[in-house]
Amino acid sequence: MKRKVANVSVSAAIGGLLVLAAVQTAFADEDLTKRVNDPNQWATQTGGYNSQHNSTLDQINKNNVKNVKAAWSFSTGVLHGHEGAPLVIGDMMYIHSAFPNNTFAVNLNDPGKIVWSHKPKQDASTKAVMCCDIVDRGVAYGAGQIVKKQADGHLLALDAKTGKVNWKVELCDPKVGMTFTQAPYVVKDTVLIGCSGAELGVRGAVNAVDLKTGALKWRAFATGPDSEIRLAKKLQ
């Protein structure tokens, strides 16, 4: 199913997402919490809700790191910025590419075989309004889904086992300078994301989307009246 939020101005909302990065794992859904706390998995882009980017595994240490060598490699076939980490959920690794934002599922027990792939078709004109290369900063996981975005302003949820599109929603419009580059951020039953484009005068906002349905829950702009930046009440 597909939803569209028409003609909305949303922009880079990294600041708002960084504030939310400090939340505890108790705010995540039970499955995601379990995976975040398992050092053998990598269920979020930053490794956990503390955003440390560090693993607690100790098999590799300062004494044996000199012996580390590549076991296998995988090419997405896209020669542009890959700025996010692959996710590891159970025995599966989920890999993303820069525009056109392809996603691959690889079984780590048989890394030579692609279990499924999602390769969206996008208008090439989107690349013209993307700042600083046509990068992709990663995908997210939650409720048995891989949540990804496309540069053309679409947010999608793919079944983690099959790659089937569960829902798709349009949140920003490249025609007015808005694109998607950052990774979605899953908290409990909500996906948080903002569109890039501040360098083109786009008005920034954080969008909250229902993880299970793709419905827009709320949007908070960076500037504007209290009702649009979602202040509970005016400061005295």
C-alpha positions as CSV (number, residue, x, y, z in Angstrom):
1,M,0.0,0.0,0.0
2,K,1.1,3.6,-0.7
3,R,0.3,6.8,1.0
4,K,1.2,10.3,-0.1
5,V,1.6,13.5,2.0
6,A,1.1,16.1,-0.7
7,N,3.1,19.4,-1.0
8,V,4.7,19.4,2.4
9,S,7.9,21.3,3.1
10,V,10.2,19.3,5.3
11,S,14.0,19.6,5.6
12,A,17.1,18.4,7.4
13,A,16.1,17.5,10.9
14,I,19.3,16.0,12.1
15,G,19.4,18.2,15.2
16,G,16.0,16.9,16.3
17,L,17.0,13.3,15.7
18,L,20.2,13.7,17.7
19,V,18.3,14.8,20.7
20,L,16.2,11.6,20.5
21,A,19.4,9.5,20.2
22,A,19.8,9.8,23.9
23,V,16.7,7.8,24.7
24,Q,17.1,4.5,26.5
25,T,16.5,1.1,24.9
26,A,13.3,0.7,26.9
27,F,11.6,3.0,24.4
28,A,12.2,0.6,21.5
29,D,9.9,-2.3,20.7
30,E,10.7,-5.6,22.4
31,D,12.2,-7.3,19.4
32,L,14.4,-4.3,18.6
33,T,15.5,-4.0,22.2
34,K,16.5,-7.6,22.3
35,R,18.6,-7.2,19.1
36,V,20.2,-3.9,20.2
37,N,21.3,-5.6,23.4
38,D,22.8,-8.6,21.6
39,P,26.4,-7.8,20.6
40,N,26.3,-10.4,17.8
41,Q,23.8,-8.2,16.0
42,W,23.9,-4.6,14.7
43,A,20.3,-3.5,14.7
44,T,20.7,0.2,14.5
45,Q,23.0,2.5,12.5
46,T,24.8,3.6,15.7
47,G,24.9,0.2,17.4
48,G,22.4,1.3,20.1
49,Y,20.4,4.1,21.5
50,N,23.5,5.5,23.2
51,S,24.9,6.2,19.7
52,Q,28.5,5.1,20.6
53,H,29.1,3.2,17.4
54,N,31.1,0.7,19.4
55,S,30.7,-3.1,19.7
56,T,31.2,-4.9,23.0
57,L,32.6,-8.0,21.3
58,D,36.2,-8.6,22.3
59,Q,37.3,-11.4,19.9
60,I,39.4,-8.7,18.1
61,N,41.7,-6.8,20.4
62,K,44.9,-4.8,20.3
63,N,47.0,-7.9,20.4
64,N,45.5,-9.7,17.4
65,V,44.1,-6.9,15.3
66,K,47.2,-7.1,13.1
67,N,46.0,-10.5,11.9
68,V,42.6,-9.3,10.7
69,K,42.0,-9.8,6.9
70,A,39.1,-9.7,4.6
71,A,36.9,-12.9,4.5
72,W,34.7,-11.8,1.7
73,S,33.4,-8.7,-0.1
74,F,30.2,-7.4,-1.6
75,S,29.7,-4.8,-4.3
76,T,26.4,-2.8,-4.6
77,G,27.4,-1.8,-8.1
78,V,27.0,1.9,-7.2
79,L,30.1,4.1,-7.3
80,H,29.0,6.9,-5.0
81,G,28.9,7.6,-1.2
82,H,27.9,4.7,1.0
83,E,27.8,6.6,4.4
84,G,25.8,4.2,6.6
85,A,26.6,0.8,8.2
86,P,25.0,-2.5,7.1
87,L,22.6,-3.9,9.6
88,V,23.0,-7.4,11.0
89,I,19.7,-9.0,12.2
90,G,20.2,-12.6,13.2
91,D,22.1,-14.3,10.4
92,M,21.1,-11.7,7.8
93,M,23.0,-8.6,6.7
94,Y,21.2,-5.7,5.1
95,I,23.3,-3.6,2.8
96,H,22.2,-0.3,1.1
97,S,23.7,1.8,-1.7
98,A,23.8,5.4,-2.7
99,F,21.2,6.6,-5.4
100,P,19.2,4.8,-6.7
101,N,19.1,3.5,-3.1
102,N,19.2,-0.3,-3.7
103,T,18.9,-2.6,-0.7
104,F,20.3,-6.2,-0.5
105,A,19.7,-9.0,2.0
106,V,22.6,-11.4,2.4
107,N,22.7,-14.5,4.5
108,L,26.0,-14.4,6.5
109,N,26.2,-18.2,6.3
110,D,26.2,-18.0,2.5
111,P,27.4,-14.5,1.7
112,G,27.8,-15.3,-2.0
113,K,24.1,-15.5,-2.4
114,I,21.6,-12.5,-2.4
115,V,18.5,-13.6,-0.6
116,W,16.5,-10.6,-1.9
117,S,17.0,-7.2,-3.3
118,H,15.0,-4.0,-3.6
119,K,15.9,-1.7,-6.5
120,P,13.6,1.3,-6.8
121,K,13.2,3.3,-10.0
122,Q,13.6,7.0,-9.4
123,D,13.7,10.1,-11.6
124,A,17.3,10.9,-12.3
125,S,16.5,14.6,-11.9
126,T,16.4,14.0,-8.2
127,K,20.2,13.8,-8.2
128,A,20.5,17.5,-9.2
129,V,19.1,18.7,-5.9
130,M,21.2,16.4,-3.7
131,C,23.9,18.2,-1.8
132,C,27.4,16.7,-1.2
133,D,27.1,13.6,-3.5
134,I,24.1,11.3,-4.0
135,V,24.7,9.5,-0.7
136,D,22.7,7.2,1.5
137,R,23.3,7.0,5.2
138,G,21.6,3.7,5.9
139,V,18.5,1.7,6.7
140,A,16.7,1.0,10.0
141,Y,15.0,-2.1,11.5
142,G,11.8,-2.5,13.5
143,A,8.8,-4.8,13.7
144,G,10.3,-7.4,11.4
145,Q,10.9,-4.7,8.7
146,I,13.7,-3.0,7.0
147,V,12.8,0.7,6.9
148,K,14.5,2.6,4.1
149,K,14.1,5.9,2.2
150,Q,14.6,6.9,-1.4
151,A,16.2,10.1,-2.4
152,D,12.9,11.1,-4.1
153,G,11.2,11.6,-0.8
154,H,9.6,8.2,-0.3
155,L,9.9,6.2,3.0
156,L,9.3,2.4,2.8
157,A,9.1,-0.6,5.0
158,L,10.2,-3.9,3.5
159,D,9.5,-7.3,5.0
160,A,12.9,-8.3,6.4
161,K,12.5,-12.0,5.3
162,T,11.2,-11.5,1.8
163,G,11.8,-7.9,0.8
164,K,8.1,-7.3,0.0
165,V,7.0,-3.7,0.3
166,N,4.6,-3.5,3.3
167,W,4.0,0.2,3.0
168,K,5.3,3.3,1.2
169,V,4.7,7.0,1.9
170,E,5.9,10.2,0.2
171,L,7.1,12.8,2.7
172,C,9.1,15.3,0.7
173,D,9.3,16.7,-2.9
174,P,12.5,16.9,-4.9
175,K,10.8,19.5,-7.2
176,V,11.2,22.1,-4.4
177,G,14.7,20.9,-3.3
178,M,13.8,18.2,-0.7
179,T,15.5,14.8,-0.8
180,F,16.2,11.9,1.6
181,T,19.7,11.0,2.6
182,Q,19.8,10.2,6.3
183,A,18.9,7.0,8.0
184,P,15.4,6.5,9.5
185,Y,15.4,6.4,13.3
186,V,13.0,3.8,14.9
187,V,11.8,4.5,18.5
188,K,9.1,2.2,19.8
189,D,6.4,2.1,17.2
190,T,7.5,5.2,15.4
191,V,9.9,6.1,12.6
192,L,11.5,9.5,12.8
193,I,13.0,11.2,9.7
194,G,13.5,14.6,8.2
195,C,14.2,15.6,4.6
196,S,17.4,17.2,3.4
197,G,17.4,20.5,1.6
198,A,18.2,23.4,4.0
199,E,20.9,24.7,1.7
200,L,18.1,25.3,-0.8
201,G,15.9,27.1,1.6
202,V,13.7,24.2,2.6
203,R,12.0,24.5,6.0
204,G,13.2,21.9,8.4
205,A,10.9,19.4,10.2
206,V,10.9,16.1,12.0
207,N,8.3,13.6,10.7
208,A,6.9,10.8,12.8
209,V,5.5,7.8,10.9
210,D,3.7,4.8,12.2
211,L,6.1,1.8,12.0
212,K,3.4,-0.7,11.1
213,T,1.2,1.3,8.7
214,G,3.3,4.1,7.3
215,A,0.7,6.7,8.4
216,L,2.0,10.1,9.3
217,K,1.5,10.7,13.1
218,W,2.8,14.2,13.4
219,R,5.3,16.7,12.0
220,A,7.2,19.3,13.9
221,F,8.8,22.2,12.0
222,A,12.0,23.9,13.1
223,T,10.6,27.4,12.6
224,G,7.1,28.9,12.5
225,P,4.1,29.4,14.9
226,D,3.8,27.3,18.0
227,S,1.2,25.0,16.5
228,E,3.7,24.0,13.7
229,I,6.8,23.6,15.9
230,R,4.6,21.8,18.3
231,L,5.2,23.8,21.5
232,A,2.9,22.7,24.2
233,K,2.4,26.3,25.4
234,K,4.1,29.6,25.0
235,L,7.0,30.4,27.3
236,Q,6.1,32.9,30.0
